[in-house]
Amino acid sequence: MQQRLRGTGRAAAPVLASAPIALPAHSVILGLDPSLRGTGFGIIRCGKPAVQAIAHGTISCPAGWHRSRCLARIAQTLRDVLKRHQPEVCVVEGLFYAQNLQTALIMGEARGAALATIAEAGLDIYELAPRKVKQAIVGYGAAQKLAVAKMVQRLLRLAEPPEPDAADALALALAHAQEQKRYSLTPLKRV
């Protein structure tokens, strides 16, 4: 210890020298907010001078449809979106814990159909917790959907706020783009 204080001993290695390597920067990111009746998707392109929205929307299924028909629609629409826009990576909203078991199972089915379709296309899939996304976009982890939509509109310079599910998906993509630019001691959760 005395040698270190005098500067004659072995020097300690810098803390950041062993930090994890940053993720490869992806330029086209698909954000996905899966739900049986309204799966939101949003695709952004990262570039200079700013990030831009390429496409966004909601895969809607009427309440009268059987779950199997909704799952098929989610999968087919996502295949079309993937083919048209060629995203390089997908980021999906992390699981939340529903109080109703039936709701959790239905959400899991929609998430499974979406994730299987994305994985089938060969994309890496990352997961971000809803609170972390809200914190990154709005600055408050318990922000309301309207606040998220308004901030997404502002960040992407959209003429009007996107629909709530599409806004959440765009927020996921934006949060992932933000995470790519910084070193993190905890790597992103890969699905």
C-alpha positions in Angstrom: 0.0 0.0 0.0 2.8 2.4 0.9 4.4 1.7 -2.5 1.2 2.7 -4.3 0.9 5.9 -2.3 4.5 6.8 -3.2 3.9 5.8 -6.8 6.6 3.2 -6.9 4.4 0.1 -6.8 2.4 -1.5 -9.5 -0.2 0.9 -10.9 -3.9 -0.1 -10.8 -5.5 -0.7 -14.1 -8.1 1.9 -15.2 -11.6 0.9 -14.4 -13.0 1.5 -17.9 -10.2 -0.5 -19.6 -12.1 -3.7 -18.8 -15.6 -2.3 -19.5 -17.8 -4.3 -21.8 -17.4 -3.6 -25.5 -20.2 -1.5 -27.0 -22.8 -3.2 -29.1 -22.4 -2.9 -32.8 -24.5 0.1 -33.9 -27.6 -0.8 -35.8 -29.0 1.7 -38.2 -32.5 0.3 -38.7 -34.3 -0.7 -35.5 -37.7 -2.3 -35.1 -39.5 -1.6 -31.8 -42.3 -4.0 -30.9 -45.1 -3.7 -28.3 -47.0 -7.0 -28.5 -50.6 -7.4 -27.5 -53.4 -9.6 -28.9 -55.8 -6.8 -29.9 -53.2 -4.1 -30.7 -49.6 -4.9 -31.4 -47.6 -1.7 -31.9 -44.6 -1.6 -34.2 -42.2 1.2 -35.1 -39.1 1.4 -37.3 -36.5 4.1 -37.0 -33.3 4.8 -38.9 -30.4 6.1 -36.9 -28.2 8.6 -38.8 -27.0 12.1 -39.1 -28.2 14.6 -38.4 -31.0 12.9 -36.5 -33.0 9.7 -36.0 -36.0 9.4 -38.4 -39.2 7.3 -38.3 -39.5 5.0 -41.3 -42.8 3.4 -40.4 -45.1 2.8 -37.5 -48.5 1.4 -36.8 -50.7 -0.9 -34.9 -51.7 -4.4 -35.9 -55.4 -4.3 -34.8 -57.6 -7.3 -34.3 -61.4 -6.9 -33.7 -62.7 -8.2 -30.3 -64.9 -10.8 -32.1 -61.9 -12.6 -33.7 -60.7 -15.9 -32.2 -57.2 -15.7 -30.6 -55.7 -18.0 -33.3 -56.9 -15.6 -36.1 -55.3 -12.7 -34.2 -52.0 -14.5 -33.8 -51.9 -15.4 -37.5 -52.6 -11.7 -38.4 -49.8 -10.5 -36.1 -47.3 -13.0 -37.6 -48.3 -12.2 -41.2 -48.3 -8.4 -40.8 -44.8 -8.6 -39.1 -43.5 -10.7 -42.0 -44.7 -8.0 -44.4 -43.1 -5.2 -42.3 -39.8 -7.1 -42.1 -39.8 -7.7 -45.8 -40.6 -4.1 -46.7 -38.2 -2.3 -44.2 -35.4 -4.8 -43.5 -34.7 -3.9 -39.9 -31.3 -5.1 -38.5 -32.4 -5.6 -34.9 -35.6 -5.8 -32.9 -36.3 -4.5 -29.4 -39.4 -5.7 -27.6 -41.1 -4.5 -24.4 -40.2 -6.6 -21.4 -42.7 -8.6 -19.6 -44.9 -7.0 -16.9 -46.6 -8.9 -14.3 -50.4 -8.9 -14.8 -52.6 -9.5 -11.8 -55.0 -11.5 -14.0 -53.5 -14.9 -15.1 -55.8 -15.1 -18.2 -54.6 -11.7 -19.4 -50.9 -12.7 -18.8 -51.5 -15.9 -20.9 -53.1 -14.1 -23.8 -50.3 -11.5 -23.8 -47.8 -14.3 -23.8 -49.4 -15.9 -26.8 -49.2 -12.6 -28.8 -45.6 -12.0 -27.7 -44.7 -15.6 -28.7 -46.2 -15.2 -32.2 -44.4 -11.9 -32.7 -41.0 -13.2 -31.3 -41.2 -16.4 -33.4 -41.8 -14.3 -36.5 -38.9 -12.0 -35.7 -36.6 -14.9 -34.9 -37.6 -16.6 -38.1 -36.2 -13.6 -40.0 -32.9 -14.0 -38.2 -32.9 -10.7 -36.2 -31.3 -10.3 -32.8 -34.0 -9.5 -30.3 -33.4 -7.4 -27.2 -35.8 -6.7 -24.3 -36.2 -3.4 -22.4 -38.4 -2.9 -19.3 -41.3 -0.5 -19.8 -40.1 1.7 -16.9 -36.6 1.9 -18.4 -38.0 3.0 -21.8 -40.2 5.7 -20.2 -37.2 6.9 -18.1 -35.1 7.1 -21.3 -37.7 8.9 -23.4 -39.7 11.1 -20.9 -37.3 11.2 -18.0 -39.8 9.6 -15.6 -40.3 5.8 -15.3 -44.0 6.0 -14.5 -44.9 8.4 -17.3 -48.4 8.1 -18.9 -48.9 6.9 -22.5 -49.8 10.4 -23.7 -46.5 11.8 -22.4 -44.6 9.1 -24.2 -46.5 9.7 -27.4 -45.9 13.4 -27.2 -42.2 13.0 -26.6 -41.8 10.5 -29.4 -43.6 13.0 -31.7 -41.1 15.6 -30.7 -38.0 13.5 -30.9 -38.9 12.1 -34.4 -40.4 15.4 -35.6 -43.7 13.8 -36.5 -46.7 15.9 -37.6 -49.0 14.3 -34.9 -48.5 11.9 -32.0 -48.6 8.3 -33.1 -51.3 5.9 -31.8 -50.5 4.7 -28.2 -49.2 1.2 -29.2 -47.1 2.5 -32.1 -45.8 5.3 -29.8 -44.6 2.7 -27.3 -42.9 0.7 -30.1 -41.2 3.8 -31.4 -40.1 4.7 -27.8 -38.6 1.2 -27.5 -36.6 1.7 -30.7 -35.4 5.1 -29.6 -34.4 3.8 -26.2 -32.4 1.0 -27.8 -30.7 3.5 -30.2 -29.8 5.6 -27.1 -28.4 2.5 -25.3 -26.2 1.6 -28.3 -24.4 4.9 -27.9 -23.1 4.4 -24.4 -21.0 1.9 -22.5 -22.9 -0.1 -20.0 -21.8 -2.2 -17.2 -24.9 -4.3 -17.5 -25.5 -5.6 -21.1 -28.8 -5.4 -22.8 -31.1 -8.4 -22.1 -31.1 -10.5 -25.2 -34.2 -12.7 -25.9 
